Amino acid sequence: MSRKVRTKVGFAGKVEEIEVTVADNDPDPWGADAKLSVVGTRVPRVDGPIKVTGKAKYTYDVAPKGMLHGAILRSPHGAAVVNSIDTSAAEKLEGVVAVHAAKKAGARVLFHGDEVAGVAAETEEIAQEALTLIKVDYEVKPCVTTVEAASKKDAPRVFENRPNVQPGRARGGADADGAIEKAPLIVEATYTTEVQTHSSLETHGCVVQIDGGSVTAWASTQATFGCRQGFAGAAKVEQGNVRVISEHVGGGFGSKFDIGREGHIAVELTRKAGRPVKVMLDRKGEHLHGGNRPSSIQAFKGGVDKEGKIFGIKVATSGTGGIGGGAGSAHPGFYTVGAWEKSETNVITNAGEARAFRAPGHPQGFFGMESFLDELAEKAGIDPLEFRKKNCRSKVHLAEFDLAAEKFNWKERRRAKSGSDAGPKKRGAGMASSVWYNAGGQGFKVDVVVSPDGTVEVRNGAQDIGTGTRTVLAVLVAEELGLKPDQIVVKMGDTILPPGPNSGGSTTAASLGPAARAAGLKAKKELLERAVRDLKAKPGDLDLKDGVVVKSGSPTTMTFKKLCQALGTETLHVTGDREKNYAGYSETVAGVQMAEVEVDVETGQVRCLRVVAIQDAGRVVDRLTFESQVSGGVIQGVSYALFEERRLDPNLGVMVNPDFLNYKVAGSKDCPEIIAIAFDVANAKNNVGMMGLGEPPTIPTAGAIANAVANAIGVRVRSLPITPDKVLAALEAKKS
Amino acid sequence: MNRFEYVRARSAKEAAELLAGTKGALLKASGTDLIDRMKSFIDTPPRVVSLSNADGMSDISTDGGGARIGALVTLARLAETLREGPLAAIGQAAGEAATPQIRNVATVGGNLCQRPRCWYYRLGEVPCLKKGGKDCPAIKGDNRYHAIFETSPCPIVHPSNLGGPAVAFGATIHVQGSKGIREIKAEEFFTLPKADIARENVLERDDVITAVSIPAWKGARSAYLEGREKESFDWSLVNATAVLQLEGGVCREARIVLGSVAPIPWRVPAAEAALAGKKIDEAVAAEAARKAFEGAKPLSGNAYKVPMGRAIVKRAILAAAGLWKE
């Protein structure tokens, strides 16, 4: 059952009123004019202190009694057939309790790092030593590591039963060629990006314990409920007999949805050993088979006129996600591009498979698209900012473009003439944008439990992967109960708690936030009903504010603690439901970033100095958490733009940089000054108005940096990462 | 890693004897490199001799303009002590290495003796010449970070930040062996793969570096600069040490040593000659930098090191002369 509610939506200067259909169960949505006391302020992470003092327990820290340490033997070859595998010597090593051959004789290994066997031993060192005693006879096969090599007619097939080149669906469908031919100015350019690994600071892994028919698994995951299914399958037990615990997680970025091969190996070892087993990947295993963002090759052709009108764009992309698929690039965003035509090809290679990675397809796609927009603008002789505004069909983006230009000082920072700075270090400015889609999903539940001593617990079984979900839920419940967020205890990451989402698509906070608010409001109503008697008030006269019950038109108050004492021996336990989203103001969130770089034209080194990131996330629940998410996205984007690249040796198929020494991730000195600005939009998609934030801030950064580099030096590097060798080569090519 | 015996030596002499006593024993100072190699099973020593309790190797003295640096002096302390003056390049080189955490434990002796960072060498599962294999995967493979001089048979680059300054300043390496002590000139300390594929210096397996002494360079000025990808925690792609004796802006003597371009610190006499007797300015420095890379033979993936290196050498010369600031 539902009701109609009128609510104010939009953003500063553009507020309008719309009617939304709200489930009866659900509170009225907070509109643009909502007066809130905690929501929208700057609240430090509720779990910050336990994290920085090391008290927070991650999967790595779990050690049930009798636990063994697992280790995984991986393929040293890019492709091979296992002729034989002999684990007897490993089994005989003192301290080894179980050995599991994941590959039997005759099996193929498809990439460097493919799991061959697992060992469980009394110590990690013994487990590692045992791996060296497993004798595997490989017949090495030719492998392919690049799109080019794998696409050749006579290339060896990665999978015997299907070709390496997998054409994807065509999109757009317009006759872009015909439209482009009519344009007075035509631009063609190809952009490439490399494979990026997720590089979560906490690696994948789990601790598995099996007692009779029930399984407890502590897992570093972004999907406690998804992993419950995975462990149930691996251990062949009912899901109801599996409990997955993931109290704190050191990042996932899309790579930690299922239990992985390491989860299956942990289950096998636990069963064989009859004792709990911990299998955490080392950094090398993490790079080799912990997921990655596919590479891309994006060939653009487009037509434009001097007024900046785009006639059409045609793009053909290919890329590799190793033995997996998904090598697509997201285009064209929210731009008006005339006739649009796109084809995609996924190429299979001998490498660990791609997994969802923070805005799949987007950082690479927007790097290509936003670079190409700059090239079209240049051809048309129009400033890139003006060019984008001319071709933008999103009102939020339009407003953000202007705000970004003002905060960044675009007019001054953008070099009218490239390379005009004195000396070898040239500065430049560039911009790019993003779009994202999610307002969370329905069907989840959040419990609020109030004890007679005034303790307020918020419970949900989903995981906080480091994004700040705990804090967001604490803020929302604190808002309704008139408390401070640090007075709320949030329990998450355990499948015995109410159902929550897997953390994908930037949906976790927005899926749970409205349910937390609903539960908080329910708890408030029930508590106040009790106070009605004591304070001799009518229900509508009471409110909870600053830790006390206030009565309108009366100085009479009662502390929240006192109010809870009235519960006696009872514990108040209410559930908030996540109802479905309404048709609100906007289906998407908008982001714009501007970057300033300094390029040393003699050494080729690029430094990103400053990024202004304007980001819409619907209603911002906690501004500090917002800034943290945006900063993290920008840093990951800087790292993608300038440093990160999985390097596979083309002959051996081995990853030569499976570490953090030569797989280069931006460090503190590589991070720019980041100015993260929330662009508040009252979105009315749910009772809070929350939208997804995790992914969008990493989408524009690489494109903005690439455009800034082009502005600085007057020549474009169309390939990520923009390393010194590429910059020097581009400058050399420009000279000749 | 393998099972091994761990022995703490109380002195360099005892360490040398403990090394001599077990075939394949390896010396550990802070272990920042050794432990990584052991974890990858690149080294499987039956005995590890630790110097962490050894006496008399942690002092640094700068009397009379030179320096005597104990082998266990940390890079952080070295960077702090030799920040200024004629030997500033040493402090700068120490301060650019690795990360603050690593510099707080990594030692001078260990920095000079660390094994190559070639990514094929560091992958335990990939055979290479240094690990007894038949050929070098880097030559046909991904060699973007490899040598451009003396690339055959093994194009590693020497990983030591301090190697360049040690050669440039004419350092002496003091060594304790199981049979006695000796001194080795820095320039004779490092060896090419073609001389011995299994090692990067002339130390015997029972040798322990006790100290490095630097002669006084009165009136000299020096600088150390790196070209790299990242600012935080990165290896140099090219580095350069420049030591200049100047009189009224005119260069009386110059030492120019390149790093990350050859299997040893790469002194370039042609560049030094190009500076001698000249008043240092940008054109003179650029010409010396050009000379420094004459004869470079880049591999398939590292031609960029030549233009980048020229810029780094030019700037190091100018920085030593007080004409360039990063």
Interface residues (C-beta under 8 A of the other chain):
Chain A: P76 E125 Q128 E129 T132 P424 D600 E602 T603 G604 Q605 R607 L642 F643 R647 D649 P650 N651 L652 V654 V656 N657 P658 D659 L661 N662 K664 A666 G667 S668 K669 D670 T723 P724 D725 L728 A729 E732
Chain B: M1 N2 R3 K39 F41 T99 R117 W119 Y120 R122 L123 E125 V126 P137 K140 G141 D142 R144 Y145 G227 R228 E229 K230 E231 S232 F233 D234 W235 L237 G301 N302 A303 Y304 P307 M308 R310 A311 I312 K314
